[in-house]
Amino acid sequence: MRKKDVVQEIKNSGAQILFVGLGCPRQEVWMAEQRNAINAVMLGVGAAFDFHAGVKPQSPAWLQRLGLEWFFRLLTEPRRLWRRYLYHNPRFVT
């Protein structure tokens, strides 16, 4: 489906809240490109749909409580995530 068709289908749906799960940074770029075309609040949810569908494993609850889900994801998908985490995560370390 073409991007124009997707945008039109979203507009036709009347959605007022749109969850976008394309992954970072694609979802942020897509939402920025569509900000004037789609009259809805757009929320980037990353891998949330994959977690709920059981496509990707979520970290154990104890790792989540410690704020280390990112580390679990890095261990499960190192080739895809190491650059992103190396660049972005240090910004949040205090």
C-alpha positions in Angstrom: 0.0 0.0 0.0 1.3 3.4 -0.9 2.0 6.1 1.7 -0.8 8.3 0.3 -3.3 5.4 0.5 -2.3 4.7 4.1 -2.7 8.4 5.1 -6.1 8.6 3.3 -7.3 5.4 5.0 -6.3 6.9 8.4 -8.1 10.1 7.6 -11.2 8.3 6.5 -11.3 6.3 9.7 -11.9 9.4 11.8 -9.2 8.3 14.3 -8.4 10.9 16.8 -5.5 9.0 18.4 -3.0 7.1 16.2 -0.5 4.7 17.6 2.5 4.4 15.3 4.7 1.3 15.7 7.4 1.6 13.0 10.4 1.7 15.3 12.8 4.4 16.0 13.6 6.6 14.1 11.2 5.7 11.3 8.1 6.3 13.3 9.3 9.8 14.4 10.2 10.7 10.8 6.8 9.4 9.5 4.8 11.2 12.1 6.7 14.5 11.4 6.0 14.1 7.7 2.3 13.5 8.3 1.7 16.1 11.0 -0.2 18.4 8.7 -2.0 15.6 6.8 -3.4 13.6 9.7 -5.7 15.4 12.2 -5.0 13.1 15.1 -2.7 12.9 18.1 0.1 10.5 17.0 2.0 8.5 19.5 5.2 6.5 18.7 4.9 3.2 20.5 8.0 1.4 19.1 7.8 -2.3 19.6 4.7 -2.3 21.8 2.6 -4.1 19.1 5.3 -6.8 18.7 5.4 -7.4 22.5 1.6 -7.7 22.8 1.4 -10.0 19.8 4.1 -12.2 21.2 6.4 -11.6 18.2 9.3 -10.2 20.4 10.0 -11.3 23.9 9.7 -8.8 26.7 12.3 -8.7 29.4 11.6 -10.4 32.8 9.7 -8.2 35.3 12.7 -7.8 37.5 14.7 -6.3 34.7 11.8 -4.0 33.9 11.6 -2.8 37.5 15.4 -2.0 37.4 14.9 0.0 34.2 17.0 -2.4 32.2 14.6 -3.6 29.5 16.9 -1.8 27.0 19.7 -4.1 28.1 17.6 -7.2 27.5 16.6 -5.9 24.1 20.3 -5.2 23.3 21.1 -8.8 24.2 18.3 -10.2 22.1 19.0 -7.9 19.0 22.6 -6.7 19.3 23.2 -6.2 15.6 20.2 -4.0 15.2 20.3 -2.0 18.4 23.9 -1.4 19.5 24.5 1.7 17.4 21.2 3.3 18.6 21.9 2.5 22.2 25.5 3.6 22.1 24.5 7.0 20.6 21.2 7.7 22.4 21.4 6.0 25.9 24.3 8.1 27.3 22.0 11.2 27.0 19.8 9.8 29.8 22.5 8.7 32.2 22.7 11.0 35.2 
